[in-house]
Every structure is written in structure tokens, then in C-alpha cells.
Amino acid sequence: MRWSGQSLESEDPLALPGLSRIAGLVRSTRAPEFSGVTFHEVLCKSALNRVPAQSAMPFDWTINPTRGCLHQCTYCFARRTHEYLDFDSGLDFDTQIIVKTNIVQVLRKELARPAWQREHVALGTNSDPYMRAEGRYRLMPGIITALADSGTPFSILTKGPLLKRDLPLLTAAARSVPVSVGISLAFMDPRLQQRVEPGTPTPKARLDLVRTVADAGLDVNVMAMPVLPWLTDGDEHLDALFGRLRAAGATSVTAGALHLRPGSREWFLQWLDRDYPQLTGRYRQLYGGGTYASKEYRQWLAGRVARLRARHGFDGPAYGLRGSGLRDSGLRAAGSVGEATPAPTLF
């Protein structure tokens, strides 16, 4: 198929619902190893996405090689972004995957512009760049090389052991630009993990990833999020999690309560009602129809996390996405959480 003749501005009026809004759509395809999944391959016009000024994120630029995610995390905050394409934030987010097949070429052009200031770029903010589809499309090696060649610092947040494939590229890049590797792991019980994020690698596989990245000489910053009220916020679970992370070589760990943004809220509560119906009413009371758990709960959890981080030697600065690369470079970090407080009676 010749892709060079495709117009990036055109929309196909005969496309299925939603697909006419995917600019640059080249083809939609399925593969036997991805049952029930459709990949929509597109030619993107831009690779670098500017973060809105009002965002609280500690970075200004992101790269998302894909839209939608095969991890099927019930809590994923990015689910609502699929609605902009006239897909739903539930099953469609898990099975209708947008792949920007020309993203490396576009990125190199953008990084070569005189106006580019080599600001920090974050990957893994909307969908995981190392989900299983990366094994099919192999976009990340070109992205890593393009960023390093241009002198642009970057961070990667992933649940995917496929990152091991690119460790030689990452360690080479970290010798010339700040590189931060973040691994997401919030669940130690594989049964719960498979219920709440059924498309993700097991906790063991991600602990092995932590160990491998650490052995390669890179700092490993773990996002132990989300903490699920009444399911994973107990001392026993968090203590075991932090202990295993320390033993695997993690440099830092950040933990915080589940967020229920619109789009993910509906999907998560539907899952909760099916798998843990006894907790549905308590979650609705705790979140009060909003995105965040009550301030009282968040303060209580922050104190517990601070105490356990200190117990396991994570009492330095918490992970900030603007991390630094090879281990002897140090960390650029966000502030640590507060002191322990008694558990609120509501919980």
C-alpha cells in the first residue's frame, strides 16, 4: 500500500462512525495475536503535544505514539480522551487503538526546528508506549534516538517489560541527556491486579523490569498508583509493595489515592459494582461525586505512605517526572508527603 499519497487533512465520508474524525487514517487492521482489537494506522501531522498552561503536570511537552491502550486499566484517567474521536471511554478505549505510524519522521522535523528549546518531554502520559502493540510497530527506538540526537531530555512511564528491549538505547541516551524511567506498579496480589487491570503484565514481571533497569545503571522511579481505598491502602499491602520495590532496586516511589475523572469514573464504578458491590456505596460517599477522595482520607493516606517510605529507605525526595538519567546523576524531584495521622473514622 502506498501511504505517501494520503492527505492528512481529508476525512473519509464513508468511514465508520468516529473514524471520519481520525485525521490521516491510512487503514484499520486486525492481527491474530490481538484478539478483538482494531489498530487504526494514521499519518500524524505533529508528534510533540504541548501541555495546557493550567495543567499541574511537571512537564510542558508530551509524545503519545498511540491513543487508547491495551492495558484495560479500569481506573485509567485517559479514557475520556477517546470520546474526542467519537469512541467510547470503555471498551473502545481498550480495543480501538490509534497508531501514529509516521511519528518518528514527524518528530525529527519538529526537533530540528530552530524554535525548539530542548524542553523536557514525557512519554506514557496518555497510553503506555510499551504496551504489547509496541512489539508490532517498534516506534520507541526511533523516538528515543531522535530525542537523544537532538539533546532533548525525556522521561518514560510504563507498565511494559518490553522496555528491556530498548535499554541499550536508553543507557546510551542517558549519557548525553537527562533520562528518567518510571515504572507503574500498585498491586502485589496478582488476582486483584488481573481484575482491575487485566491487560497488564503481572507484578512479578514488573518487579523483574525494575531490577533489570536498575542493574543497567538507571534510576528507577516507581509510581505505586492508584491506591484503592479498602482494597490496597492497608499497611500489610503497602509494606509488602514498598519492600519488594526496594529489594528490586527502585530508587524512589510515589503513592497516592485513586482519581475518578469523568470517563474513567463511570467505567471504574461499573467494575466495582460487579466485582466488589459491597464497596460501591462507600466509594460514592468517599468521592462525593467528584474526582478526588476526601481531603481527610488523602491526608491519612499520605501519612501512612510517608511512614512506609521511610521504613524502606525511600525517605528522600519522591519521584518527579523530570528525573535525571544514570544513577550517579541524582534526582530532580517533587516534594515528599506529610506525617502520619490517625485513620479517619469514616474508613
Stockholm file with secondary structure:
# STOCKHOLM 1.0

chainA/1-347         MRWSGQSLESEDPLALPGLSRIAGLVRSTRAPEFSGVTFHEVLCKSALNRVPAQSAMPFDWTINPTRGCLHQCTYCFARRTHEYLDFDSGLDFDTQIIVKTNIVQVLRKELARPAWQREHVALGTNSDPYMRAEGRYRLMPGIITALADSGTPFSILTKGPLLKRDLPLLTAAARSVPVSVGISLAFMDPRLQQRVEPGTPTPKARLDLVRTVADAGLDVNVMAMPVLPWLTDGDEHLDALFGRLRAAGATSVTAGALHLRPGSREWFLQWLDRDYPQLTGRYRQLYGGGTYASKEYRQWLAGRVARLRARHGFDGPAYGLRGSGLRDSGLRAAGSVGEATPAPTLF
#=GR chainA/1-347 SS CCCTTCCSSCCCTTSCTTGGGSTTEEEEECCTTSTTCEEEEECCSCSEEECCTTCCCSCSEEECSEESCTTCCTTCGGGGGGGGGTCCTTHHHHHEEEEETTHHHHHHHHHTSTTCCCCCEEESSSSCTTSTHHHHHCCHHHHHHHHHHHTCCEEEEESCGGGGGGHHHHHHHTTTSCEEEEEECCCCCHHHHHHHSTTSCCHHHHHHHHHHHHHTTBCEEEEEEEECTTTTCSHHHHHHHHHHHHHHTCSEEEEEECCCCTTHHHHHHHHHHHHCHHHHHHHHHHHTTSSSCCHHHHHHHHHHHHHHHHHTTCCSCEECSSCCSBGGGCCCEECCCCCCCCCCTTC
#=GC SS_cons         CCCTTCCSSCCCTTSCTTGGGSTTEEEEECCTTSTTCEEEEECCSCSEEECCTTCCCSCSEEECSEESCTTCCTTCGGGGGGGGGTCCTTHHHHHEEEEETTHHHHHHHHHTSTTCCCCCEEESSSSCTTSTHHHHHCCHHHHHHHHHHHTCCEEEEESCGGGGGGHHHHHHHTTTSCEEEEEECCCCCHHHHHHHSTTSCCHHHHHHHHHHHHHTTBCEEEEEEEECTTTTCSHHHHHHHHHHHHHHTCSEEEEEECCCCTTHHHHHHHHHHHHCHHHHHHHHHHHTTSSSCCHHHHHHHHHHHHHHHHHTTCCSCEECSSCCSBGGGCCCEECCCCCCCCCCTTC
//
